[in-house]
Structure formats: C-alpha cells, structure tokens
Amino acid sequence: MIKNNKIVVTGGSGRFAQSLKKIKSKYNFIYPNKKTLNITNTNSIFKFLKKTKPKAVLHLAGLSRPMSIHDKNITESIKLNIIGTSNLVCVCSKLNVKIIYFSTSYVYPGNKGNYKEYDPVLPWNNYAWSKLGGECSVQMYNNSLILRICMTEKPFVHKKAFANVKLNFIFHEDLAKIFIKLINKKGIINVGGPTKTIYNFAKHYNPKVKKIFIKKDSIYKFPLNPFMDLSKLKKIIK
C-alpha cells in the first residue's frame, strides 16, 4: 500500500511557499491557486480536498503585510485570517485531513520573553489577533499542528533595526528545511532562530543597518521581549 504523501498548500505564491518549493523531500506538495481553492468558500475547499485526498493541508494563505492593513481593513483581516482558517478546519475535520497552521510569535504578550507553548497569549497588534483567531478553530481540531513562527525574508529589508527588542527571527529558506521535520507532529510548536536583538540579527547580513531604540511612549508599538522558548523545537530537530 502506497502511503499518502500529498500535502495541499494554501498561499502557494507567498514567500515561504517559494522557499518550500526549492526543498527536496518525500512529500508531494500541491499548490492550488486562489480560484481553484478559495478559503472563503467552503464548497471550493471541499471539492478540491475531496478530489486530491491529501494527507494534510498546510495553511499559509491570508493577510499579512503591511501590518497596518489589519488596522485599516479589519473586515479583510477577519475574512481571510479568521473565517478563512475556520472554513478550512471545518472541511478538514469532515474529511479527516490534518491541518498545519502557520501562526505567529506575536500572539505572546512580549513583556517577559522566553515564552513556552503553554504560556498565556495576549496579542499586541491586530495582525496577531487575527492569527490567534485562526488558531482558535485549529485548536478545536485534534488532527492539527500550530507553528508559532518568527519569520522574515532574506536579506533583511529594513535600514534601521531595534537594538533593545529581542526575538527569534529565522529566514524563510531556513524554516523550510526545518518544516519538513515537523510535518508529522501535532499540537503547538514555537519555531524560530536563536534569541537576538533585531539589530544584532540584522547587522550580520547588513553591516550598514542603523540602531534605533524603543523608549517609553515611543511611536513604535512593539514589545521589548517577544522572544520564545525553543526547547521543544530543538528536541525534535536535533
């Protein structure tokens, strides 16, 4: 009997999906376009998954950047990130298909740092609220995996970087290699790179990047310590 190795990927034109396409693995990743699989339409989802019969759905589609879009257009943020994810979960649960959901480290409050998977969550911007909204439906379904990720594109695109904010940035291509080892896991896993200030992370790739600091009453609404505990991840990928 041939083992099912098909994984349907939503958001196949996104940055992470482009990195995943370059990775050789035993899995057969299928990348439908928005018309073929529309996450806002449960009939569209059902027809495609019923036809392809995948082992899992990797859910990457949704609204992400710029972050301000989640303040300016909350309707779209809710429709794609919360309702779209819920639609996928409903169909996956009917067909007994696993769902793998990319969430964000931003669901943690960002005050004390070193957040473990079971620590309380409290998003600090609308983007994170929309991702946590999606998480709620995924957590109701046992056949699921939630990855809380701190991901960025390479090279580091900004000319300035916070020198007093610690997190766990990891590049898309590095995450793609790790992801293959996580596919068969369930529950919640924090995923990222070594804890560093954003400045220390950025200067390694761009020596000309300038330091900036978040101070009290700063215009930058960014917590100082959103970094995660990655011990669970390290045990899996060692």
N, C-alpha and C positions, 0 to 999 in steps of 0.2 A: 504493500500500500504506500502510495506516494504521500509524504507529509505536506500539508498545505503551507506554502511559504510566501503566499501573496499578502502584501500589505498595501492598502489603498491610502494615498497621501492627499489630504486636502491642502490647498495653498501651495500647490506644486511649482508656482512661478516665483515664490518667495526666496529670500536669501539663504535660509537654512536648507531648503529643498534643493537648491542649486549645488550646495556643498555635498548633500547626501547622494546626489546623482553621480558624483565622482568616486564614491566609495564602492569597492567590490565586496560583495557579501553573498551569503547563501539565500538571501531574501529577494523576492521579485516585487519591487516597488512599482505601483501603478499610480500614475499622476493624471487624474481626470481634470479637465478644465472646469470653469465655473458653470458653464452651460450643461455639461454632462452630469456634474454632481453639484447641485445648488444647496448649500447648507441651510438656506432659509425656507426650503421646500421639502417636507418630509417624504412626499411621493417621489421626488427626484432622488433622494438619498436611498429610499427603499428599493427602487428599481435598479439602481446601479449596484448596490451591495448584493441584492438578490441574484443579479446576473453574474457578478465577478466572484462571489463567495470567498471573500478574503479571510485570512487568519486574524487580521486586525486592521483598524483604521488609525493612522497617525494623523491627528488633527492639528494642522498648522494654520489653517485659514482663519482670517479675522482682521480686525482693525488694530493697527499698532502705532506706527509713527505718521506724523509727529504726535508727541504726547498731548499737545494742546487740542488735537482733534476730538479727544474724549471729553473735553470741556465744552467745545464749540458745537459739537454734534452728538449729544448723548444718545439720541434716537438710533443713529447708525451704530454707535458703540454697543448699545444694548442689543440691537437686532442681530449683529454679527457675532459678538463675543459671548453673549449670554444665551440668547434664544437660539442662535445657530448651533452652539455647542449642545444645548439641551435637545435640539432636534436630532442630532447625531446619536446622542446617548439613548434616546427613546428607540430609534431604529436599531441600533446595535444590540440593545437589550432584547428586542424582539427576535433578532436573528442569531443571538448568542455569538456576536462578534466582539472581540476585545477592542477597547478604545484606549489610545495613548494620547494624552493631552499635554501640550506644552503650556505651562503656566509661567509665572514669573517670581523671582525672589522679592519683588516689590510688594507681595502680599504681606510680608512681615513688617512690623512697625518701624524697624530701623533705628531703635533707640539704644539697645544694649548690645546688639550684634551676637554672633555665634548661634544663630537660630537653628534649632533642630526641627525635624519634620513634624513633631507633635506639639511644638510650641504654639501658643495662641497667635492668630493672624489679625492684622489690622492694617489694611491698605492705606497708603498715604497719598494716592492720587487716583483719578478716575480710571486711568488705564488699568491699574492694579485691581480696582473694584470690579471692573468688567471681567478681568481674568478670574478673579475669585468667584464671581457669579457663575462663570462657566464651570469652575471647579465643583461647585455645589451639586450640580447634576451628575458630574462624573463620579463623585464620591458616593453617590447613592447606588452606583452600579459596581458590583464586586469584581467583574471581569474588566478591570481598568488599571491604568498606570498614569499617575500625575507626576510630571517632572517640573519642579520649580527651578527655573533656569535664570542665570545672569549672563546673557549672551550679547556679543557685539560684533560688528563687522571689521574685517581687516583690509587695509590699515586703519588705525584709529583716526576717525574723520575730523575730530574737533581740534581747534587751535589752542584751546585752553582746557585745563583739567583740574578738578578739585584735589587739593593736597591734604584735605582733612576729612575725606569721605572714604571709608573702607568698604570694599565689596569683592565679588568673586568673578570678575569678567573672564569669559572664555570666548575664543573666536568660533565662528560657525563651523569652519573646517575641522577644528579640534573636537568640537562637540559631536560632529557627525561620526567620527571614529569611536567615540565613547558610546554613542547611542546604540550602536549595533549590539553591545554587550548588555544593554538594559531592556531590550525588547520583550523578553520573556518574564520580566519582573512585574509585580503588582504593588499597589499601594501608592505611597508618595516618596519621592527621592529628590533631595536637593542636588542640583547639578551646577558646577562652575569650576573656576580655576582657583589657584592659591589666593588667599586673602591679601590684598594690597590696596593702598590708596589709588584712586583713579589716576593721579599724577604719576606715581611710580610705575603703574601698569603702562600708561601711555608713553612715557619718555623712553622706554625700552625700544619702542618702534618709531618714535618721533622725538629726537633729542631737542627739537626746537619748540616743543609744546610748552606753554606758559602756565605757571601755577596760579590758581585762584582759590579763595577760601570762602567757605560758608560761615557767616557770623550770625550772631543773634539779630533777628529782624532782617535777615538777608532777603533779597528779592528772589533768591533761589529756594524753591520749596523742595528741599532734598534732605532726608535724614542723614546723620553722620555715620551711622553704623548698621547698614542694611546687610552686612555680610553673614554668611550661613556656616553652619557646621556641616562639613562634607564627609564625616566619618563613615556614614552608611554607604555613600558612593565609593569611597576608597576600598571598602571591603569587597565590593562587587567587582571592581575593575582591576584589582591588584594582580 
